[in-house]
């Protein structure tokens, strides 16, 4: 069972007043501060791996009822 909101693939355009305000806004420019020795790595932190499980709930109409049970168990309903 899959539901999508209408207009999910339509791009969002900025409003005319928003575009005019953006035209007037000044862009702040800055130069990077280079250090001798080039680039150095400070640290590398990997995200925690989460366990992912997939449950096949059934076919056709049976999947809808089982999906409701899963949502109730997760307290989403």
C-alpha positions in Angstrom: 0.0 0.0 0.0 1.5 3.3 -1.1 0.0 6.8 -0.9 1.4 10.0 -2.4 0.3 13.5 -2.0 -1.0 15.2 -5.2 1.6 17.5 -6.7 4.6 15.8 -5.3 6.5 16.2 -8.5 5.6 19.8 -9.1 8.5 22.2 -8.5 8.0 25.1 -6.0 8.7 28.5 -7.4 9.6 31.6 -5.2 7.0 34.3 -5.1 7.5 37.6 -6.9 7.9 39.6 -3.7 10.5 37.1 -2.5 12.4 37.3 -5.8 12.5 41.1 -5.6 13.7 41.0 -2.0 16.5 38.6 -3.0 17.6 40.9 -5.8 18.1 43.7 -3.3 19.9 41.6 -0.7 23.6 42.1 -0.7 25.8 38.9 -0.9 28.5 38.8 1.8 31.8 37.7 0.3 34.7 36.4 2.3 38.1 34.9 1.5 39.3 31.7 3.1 42.3 31.9 5.5 44.9 29.6 4.2 47.3 27.9 6.6 50.8 26.6 5.9 51.0 22.9 5.4 47.8 22.5 3.3 44.7 20.6 4.4 44.6 18.5 7.5 42.0 16.1 8.7 40.7 17.0 12.2 38.5 13.9 12.8 36.4 11.4 11.0 33.2 10.3 12.7 31.0 7.7 11.1 27.2 7.6 11.9 25.9 4.7 14.0 24.5 1.9 11.9 20.8 1.3 12.5 19.2 -2.0 12.0 16.7 -2.0 9.2 14.0 -4.7 8.9 11.6 -5.3 6.1 8.2 -7.0 6.7 6.2 -8.3 3.8 2.6 -7.8 5.1 0.6 -9.7 2.5 -1.0 -9.2 -0.8 -3.9 -7.1 -2.0 -6.5 -6.3 0.7 -4.8 -8.3 3.5 -1.8 -5.9 3.6 -4.0 -2.9 4.5 -5.3 -4.5 7.8 -1.8 -5.7 8.7 -0.4 -2.2 8.0 -2.9 -0.7 10.4 -1.7 -3.2 13.1 1.9 -2.2 12.5 1.1 1.5 12.8 -0.8 0.9 16.0 2.1 -1.1 17.4 4.4 1.9 16.5 1.8 4.2 18.1 1.4 6.2 14.8 -2.4 5.7 15.0 
